[in-house]
Amino acid sequence: MGHTKSHQIAGWISRGLISDDYEGIFERWNNSTSCEKCGHDYSYYKKCMDHCHITGAFRNILCDACNINIRMDNTSGYPNIHKSGPGWRYQKKKKGVKHTKWFKTKEEAIKYKLEFESC
């Protein structure tokens, strides 16, 4: 069951969202059926509020995969693969279990992602 409008907005504020139009953002959120970046519906990845963690400004309503890529400054071009320190990290929840694996190269991470997600 969904949250009430006031509960949803309070949650966004507690996570740092700053806006002059919370009502408008809530309506956009409430009516959003697919990610504003990749276009996928929310049947697999949950709906997320994307905002700047420095200014608090609202940006988009995204699926969790796209939101994670934005937060982590992803340069791989692939959901769930991120540059981290000297290597690359693949991270994804599958059947409710978080799975993380590290690689020396982006190519190794992409190959693993394609194999892992095809199972």
N, C-alpha and C positions, 0 to 999 in steps of 0.2 A: 504494500500500500504506500502511496506517495506521501510526502510531507505536506503539511499545510504551507501556504505561502509565507507566513511570518517565520515559521521554523526554517524553511529553506533559505530565506534571505538572511536570517540570523546566522546560519551555518556559513554562508558565503562571507559575511562580515567577519566572523571569528577566524576565517582562514585568510583574511587580508584583502578582500574585495572592497574597493572604494568606488562609489558611484553617486551621481546626482539623480539617477533614474533606476532604482532597484525594481520598481513596478514594471517598467518596460523590459528590463532584463529578465524578470521572472516570466513575463508573457512570452518572450522569445524562447526561454528555456522550456516552458510548458508546451509550446507548439512545435519544438524541434523534434524531428523524427529521424534525422540523419546528421552525421558529422559535417560541420561547415568547412572542413579541410579536405577529407578524402571522400566524402559522400556516402560512406557505408552507414547502414541503419544501426541501431543500438542493440541488435539481437545478440551479438557476441561480446562486444566491448561496451562497457557502461558509458553513460553520458557524463561529461565533465565540464566544469566551468573553467575556462582558460582565462587567466588574468596575469598581469605582470607582477612578479613577486617583489619588485623594487618600488613601483609607483602605486600598485593596487588597482590599476586601470583594467577594466573588462576588455577582453579581446574577442573571444569566440566561444561557441559551445561546440565541444569536440568529443570524439570518442576517446576512451582512455589511452589507446595506442598512440594517437596523434598528440594528445596532451603530454604524455610521457616524453615523446620525442622532442617537443618544444622545450619542456622543462630541462631536459638534459643536454640541450644544444646538440642534438643528433646531427652528425655529418655523414652518416652511412647511406641515407636515402631509403632505408628499410625500417619498418616498424619493429621495435624490440631489440634493435642492434645499436649500441652506443659506444663511442670512443670514451675510454675511461683510463686515465693514466697512460701507461705505455702500451696498453692493449685494447681489445674490443670485448664488450660484454653483450651476451645475448640473455635477455630476461623476459619471461612470459609465464603467465598463469595458465595451466592446462588442467581442466577438471578440478579447479579450486586449489591446485598445488603450485606454489611458486617455484619456477625452475630457472636457475642461473648457471651459465657456463662462460668461461673466459677463453679468449683466443689471442694469438699474436698478431694475426692479420684480419682485416675486414673480410677478405675473400673466404677465409676459414669459417668465420662467423655466419656469413650468408649461406654457405653450403650446409652448415649444421642446421640453421634455421629452416631451410627448405626441407631437409630430411626430417627434422623433429616435428614440424607442423603438418607433414603429410601422413603421419602415423595416426 
